[in-house]
Amino acid sequence: MNRVAMIAKNVRILVIDPSEEVRRSLRDLIVGTKYSVVGEASCGDDAVAKYDELRPQITVMDVNAPGHRDAPGGGGLEVMRRVLEKDEKARIVVVSTVDTRYLRMTALKAGAVSQVSYPFRRDELLKGLAAAETARVGAAAVQRTDVRLKKSLAVKYKKSTDGLFTSMRNVITEDISPSGLAIRTPENLAEKTVLKLEIEIPGQPKIQARGKVVRCKPIVGLGMNDVAVNYTEIQDADVDRLKAYILASVAKGDSAH
């Protein structure tokens, strides 16, 4: 029996979050649905033990969950890695807040299959859980999700610190993925600079997003900089449009890696 078929009528959930309030909110919102919380953990040590014991069909975890009960270190991404080491097909839904939403894309890239925001809205929570049920899981799925397309797309950007009347700069992508993009620009952008982005997909509405610079290297002799940007804020629907465009382009023979 395949894993999608197993997740059908009574979906067992493990919740990993240091806050009893968050865990209680999730329990209350899924009452009367096909989902049920069969275990809870407040840190990574407890989470790994509970996962081994219960083998839940979906694991919902705080993207910033502590790794250990009494010692600092080993945050949410490390907890997720430990769970995935136990079961590479674990279906992990990450929970983020306004303060930790910048970690969502990193978590999805690292193996989470869905995400929800706290404070929960019941419809969005159920949507995130449903997405986890049908998502591809395992190393192959993660690799495909993060495929980068070597194709030029028109992009505009401005720094979040620019004034209201500062014009957006026009650039071209070097490559693009559902988690970030690379551009060439004459501007030397410091690492961690936050950018407001407009990405143009041919024949579709522009994508509005925010991103953080993770690399800026000068290109010798060209007076340009090679800049890599990871998205920190982007609508789920826009991520889906990017994925669809990239996969369609690859199917047509455009280069990807």
Phi, psi and omega in degrees: 000129181283167189289328177295319180296328180294329184265093187223298189253312182240097188266116184271130187239135169257130181249125180243108180198135181289345184263121174298326179299316179295315181296319179294320179300316179295315180302316183295322186284339181259005176301133179087001177256182178282355182267145176214139178277118181256352180194155179223150177214149181255351181206173184296322180300312179293324183297315181296317179296316180294321179297316178301318184288317192259333185045063181293160178277333174223137174246122178254122185220145174298127182297344180242026182300141178292150181280329188226158182290315191239003183230144178289168176095167179067061182287193189306318181294325177291320177299316179299318179299319181294321178294317181292333175294327177290322184206104183295346179260013177301136178263105185251126174254121181267141178253128178234161176243181177303322183283337184243011184296337179295344180273351187300311184294324177297318180295318179295321178294327184277353176137350174294151183252351181198168179214151175222158181253147175246137007295139183290144161251133188304316182295320180288324177297313180295325177296317179294322178292319179297321179297324179293327180296321188259355184292148169292142182231162179099173185301321182296321180293318179297318181297317181292321179300325186261018178300137181253134183259122178275083182209144182276126173233147179286131180225143170242146177213157166213154180285148180295341179271354179293153178290165183303325186262009176287131181286151175283145180272141176268128177220175178238140178287147169271318171203167185210148177217173176293349181248352180176185181209166175236135181229164170245130182213147176290346183278132177275108185257123181292148175303144181078003173296132179268130182243142167269130189238145167235120182247129182258117171259127184309128176076011181228162176299151179295148175264126175260130182207169170239150179213164179240133179292126178247348177202138173216111182236133178293143175262111188303129174084353183252347184065027181233164177238140175269115188241127175255136184229131171258135178294140172247335176219121177200140181292143179304320181297326179287325174299316179298320179294320177298315179302313182297318180295316181297313181295323178293320179295319178297320180298331179278355177104004175292153186283148177211162176207000000 
